[in-house]
């Protein structure tokens, strides 16, 4: 039986999206980078004043030869990319996006959820479709996650994106996991508990657990 790790390696990487903003995508992406001994790329970064997700991953991940590819767009305001770009006097052009050449599995992190606008026509899901990478959805574990997760999965399935499964973030909730798997017709690959304190060592331990789950 092919494992999730095998699928990601064969595809050359994985796209990490979420059901919302501040959902835990970056910490999850960092865990994936560590677990896969991969590289990281955030194509669109909004909110430079609060620091970048690339810098967060750099501070958390520890493995030899890690490559952090630069974002195509770095936008000042912590807003939806289309609005942040407008305020910066920038237009996000889809033809500027090309997957970097990576010798290791590439973990690509999106901005916000799948229906976040990039410009007047394109949404984040169009970028996911363009890259043709399998997708992992990050979702909160608590109240409200069933609806948000099922809507995200439907959008991805409607676009015929390959969904590897869901990673929940927060306190364990067996009922929500069962509902997501049943109604979303997918797998909850891992339940990530809040990592406190969040540092290289604690993330490394979490990444070991994730690697085991992805190979199981």
N, C-alpha and C positions, 0 to 999 in steps of 0.2 A: 504493500500500500504506500502510495506517494505521500510524504509528509508535507506540511506547510513550508518547511525550510527548503525542501527539494523544489517545490513549485516556485518559490521566490528566487532561488538560485537559477533555475532554468529560465525564468522571465528576465533575470538581470536586476530585479529589484521589486519594490512594493510601494504603493501610494497609501499614505496614512491620511484619512479624512475623519471628520467628526460630525456629530449630530448638532453641534453648536460651537460657539466660541468659548474659550476658557474651559474646555472639556477634558483637558489632559493629553492633547495630541502630542505636545512637545516632549513630555516625560515618556509617553509611550513610544514615540519615535526614537528617543535616546535609548530606551530599553531594547528596541529592535536593532538599532545600530550596534549596541554592545553584544547582543545575543548572536547576531549574524556576522559579527566582525566586519561590518559593512561601512559604507560611506553615507553622507547626509547632504540633502539639498532642500532648501526652502525657496521655491521659485519666486514667490511674492511675499514680501515682508511689510506689514503695516505697523506703525507705532514705534518709530525709532527711539523716541524719548524714553520708552520703558525698557530699552535693550532689545536685542534680537534673539530669535529662537535659535539661530545658528550659534550664537555665543553661549546660550544655555546648554546646548548639546555639547559644545566644546568643553565646557566646565564639568560636565557629568560623565562623559564617555572616556574610557581609558583603554585603548588598544593600539598596537603598533600600526603605523601607516594609515591612520585615520585621515580621510580627505573630507573637507567641508567645502563644498562648491558654493561660490558666491551667488546670491540672489540676482535674478534679472531685474527686478524692481524692488527698491527700498523706499518706502513711502513714510512720510513723517507722522501722519495722524493715525491714532489707533481706531480706524474706521474700516468699513467694508472697502476692499481694494478699489472698486470703481469710484467711490466718493473720495477716498484718500488720494487717489491719482488725480482726480479733478481739482482738488484743492492745491495739489502740488504742480498743477499745470502740465500733467503728464497724461498720455493716453496709452493704456496697456494694449499692446499689439500681440495677437496670438502667434503671428509668424516669427516672433523673437524667441519663442520657447522651443528649445531643443534639449533632449535629455543629455546630460554630460556623459562622456565616456568614462566609465568606472570599472576598475579591475575587480572590485568587490561588489557584493549586492548593494544597490543604491536605495536608500530609504528617502522617499520624497514626501515632504509634509505640505499639505494644503493650508490655505488660510480660511478660517471659518468652516462653514458647512458646504455641502455639495451645490446648493443653489445660490451661493453668494455671487453677486455679479462681479465680473472683471472689467467689463466695459459695457457699452450700450447694447451689445448683442450676446456676448459670451458669458457663461457662468463657469464656476469652478469645475462643475461636472464635465464641461466641454474640454477643459484642460486634462482631466483624468482620462477622458476618452482618447484624446490626442496622444497621450503617452503610452497607452495600451499596456499599462502595468496592472497586475492584480491589486485589489484594494482591501485594506483592513479598516473597518469603521470603529472609531473610539466613541463610547457612549457613557454617560453617567450611569451609576448603578441604581439610583434611587427613584423617587416618584417622578413621573413624567417621561421616563426614558423609553417606555414601550412605544408610545405614539411617535416620539421624535425618531427613534431608531427604525421603526417600521417604515416611516415616510422616507427616510434616507435610503434604506434598502430598496424600496420601490423605485425611487428615482434612479438609482444605480442599475437596477435590473432592467428598467425601461430603456436605458441607454446601452444595454447588453455589456455592461462592465463585468469583469470577473471579480466576484466578491469572495474573499477567502474566509471571512467571518468577522466577528465583533469582539472587541476587547472592552470590558466594562471597567470603569474607574470609580473607586469609592468603596464603601462598606459592602460586603457580600450580600446579595439578595437573590436567593434561589428562585423565588417566584418570578421575578422579572427576567432572570436568565431563561427560565423555562418558557415564558411567554415569547421572548425574542426568538428563541430557537423554533418554537412551534409555529408562530404566525409569520415570522420572517423567513422560515425555511432556510435557516443558516445555522452556523455553529458559533457559540460563544467560546472563543479560543482560549481565553484567559480572563481571570478576574484580578485586576490590579488594585490592591489596597493602597491607600494614601501612603507615600513613602516619607516618613519623618524620623530623623532629619533627612533632608534630601541632599545627598552628596555622592561623590564617586563610589565610595564603598557600598552605601545602601543601594544605589542604583545597580551596581554590579551584582549584588545578591539577588535583586529582583530580576535582572536580566538572565541569570542562571535558571531561575524558575520559569521564566518565559521560554527560554531555549528548550527546556525539557517539555513544556506544554506543546510547543510547535513541532516537536519531533514525535510526540506521542500518537 
